Amino acid sequence: MRADVQRNQRALLAAAAAAFVTSGVDAPIRDIAARAGVGIGTIYRHFPTRADLVVAVYRHQVEACAEAGPALLASADSPLAALREWVGHLVDFLVTKHGLANALRPSSSGYEALHAYFLDRLVPVCAQLLDAATDAGEIRPGWRAYELMRGLGNLCIGRDSDPNYDPLRLIELLLRGLEQPRPT
């Protein structure tokens, strides 16, 4: 792909993700085009249908989260700090993901394929972060990535329907529960 085409596609995905957060997956295509600084025709050349755009945004966000894990592990002060920051990325995605998933629910095979993609890409990243934090003695051994991700996802669900619910408070409690007790 040419550099300008890649740049346009990244701009479109970022603009669509932002529009989906503020206006839902039914955000007008003209608004997404304006955010991306491209014409409507450019969107339709890349994504012929709204479902194509929704799937591309979902996959783009999964990839960004997957790539963040190893990068954070390499740059953070500790594996636990990397895990905490990665959980922040994951939670941001999970809070917005529900609208994306709901848009795809009518075609359950498409939804199931995306959910499998989500797990295939992110569970190993979470496991790598958990293993590093366990090996460093920062968290208790025995935590499984799928369980942690499932718990985080379940804590994020209520945010869609209740603006007074802040999943971050409970997620902080969950993360503190992972930590290895410090000797007194």
N, C-alpha and C positions, 0 to 999 in steps of 0.2 A: 504494500500500500504506500502511496506517495505520502510524504511528510505532511503536506497541507490537508490531505484527506484524513490522515490519522488525527491531526490537530482538530479538524472539524468534528470528527466523531467523538473525541474526548470532550470537546466543548459541549456537544449535544448531550452526551450522557450526563455530564455535570449539571447542565441546565435543566435537563429533564428530572434528575434526582431532586434538585432544589425545588422545582415546580411541584413535583409530587408531594414533597414534604409540606409545602404551604397550601396547595390547592387540591391535592389528591391526584390519583392516576388519570382522572378525567380532565386535567388541566388542558386548556386550549393549546393546540399545536402552535398557533401564532405566538403565544406567550413564551413557549419553550424556544422557538426560533429567535425571538427578540432577546431573550436571556443569553442565548448562545452567540448572538451576533451573526446569524446566518438567515437565509431565506427559507420559507416553508418548503420549497422544492428540495432543498438540501436534506431536510429531515426525511422526506418521503423517499429520496434516493437511497439513504442509508437504512431506513426502517419503513417499509411499505405499509405496515399496519401499526396501530397503537399497541397491540399485543407484542409485536416485534420489538418495539421501543421499550415496553415494560420489561420484557425478558432481558434485553441488552443492559438496561439499568441494573437489574437484579444481579446479573452475572458480573458486571463491572464492579459493583459494590462488594460482592463476595471476593473477587480477585484482589481488590484493594485491601480488604481485611486479611486475606491470606498472606499477602506480601508484607503487611505491617508486622506480623508476628516475628519472623526471623530478623527483620530490620531492628525492631525494638529490643530483641534479645541481644543483638550485637552492640546497641548503643546505650541502653539503659544502665543505671548505676548498679542494678541487681536483677536477677531473674524475677523476683517478686514484683519489682517496679515495672518490668517489662510486661508481666502478666496483667497487672492492674491497668496499665495504659492500653493494652490490647483489649481487655474487657471493655474499656471505655469505647473503643472503636466498634467492637461487636455490639454493644448496647445501642450505640447510635444507629447502627444498621438495623438491629432488631426492632427498634421503635418505629422506623420508617418502613420496614419490610412487610408489616402486616397489610398495609394498603396495597402493596405490590402483589402479595400473595392472594389477597381477596380478589384482585382483578383477574387473576388466572384461575381461580377456583372452578369456574364452570367447566374448564377443560382439565379434569383431574389428572389425566396422564401428563399434561404439561406441568402442572403443579408438582406432581410427584417426582418428575424428572428434575425439576429445579431444586426441590427439597433434597433429593439425593445428591445433587451437585454441591449444594450448600454443605451437607455433612461430609462428603468426600474431600472437599477442599479445606474445611475449617476444623474438623475434629483432629486431624493430625497436627495442625498448627497449635491448637490448644494443648494437645498432649505434649508437644515439644516444650511449651512454656511451663506446663505443670511439672514435667520431669526435671527441667533445669532448676526450678524453684525447690523441688523436693531434694535434688542432689546437693543444692546449696544449703540445705537445712532450714530453709525459710518457711516452708509449709509442711504440714503433716503428710506422711506417705499414705498412699491408698486412694487418692482422688483420681477419678476417671474423667477424661475430657468430655465424653458424651453426657455424663451426669451433670457436670458443671454447666455445659452449654444448655442443656434442657432446663435446668434450674433458672439460669439467666433468662432464657426465653419465656418461661412461665411468669417470671417476675415482671417482664416487660409487657405482657398482654393487657393488663388493666389500663395502661396509659392511653390506649385508643379511645376508650369510652368515658374516662374520668379525668378531666384536666387537673383535679386536685390530688391525683395519685402520682407520687414521685417514686418510680422504681429504683432510682439511684440510692435512696436511703436503705432500702432492703438489700440491694446489691452490695453496698458497703458492709453491711452486717454479714452477708454471705462470705465475702472476701476475708473479713477478719476471722471468720470461723475456719478458714483454710490454714491460717497462719500457725506456725509452730509456737507453742507457748514458750515464753522466755523464762529462764530460771530466775527465781527471786532470791 
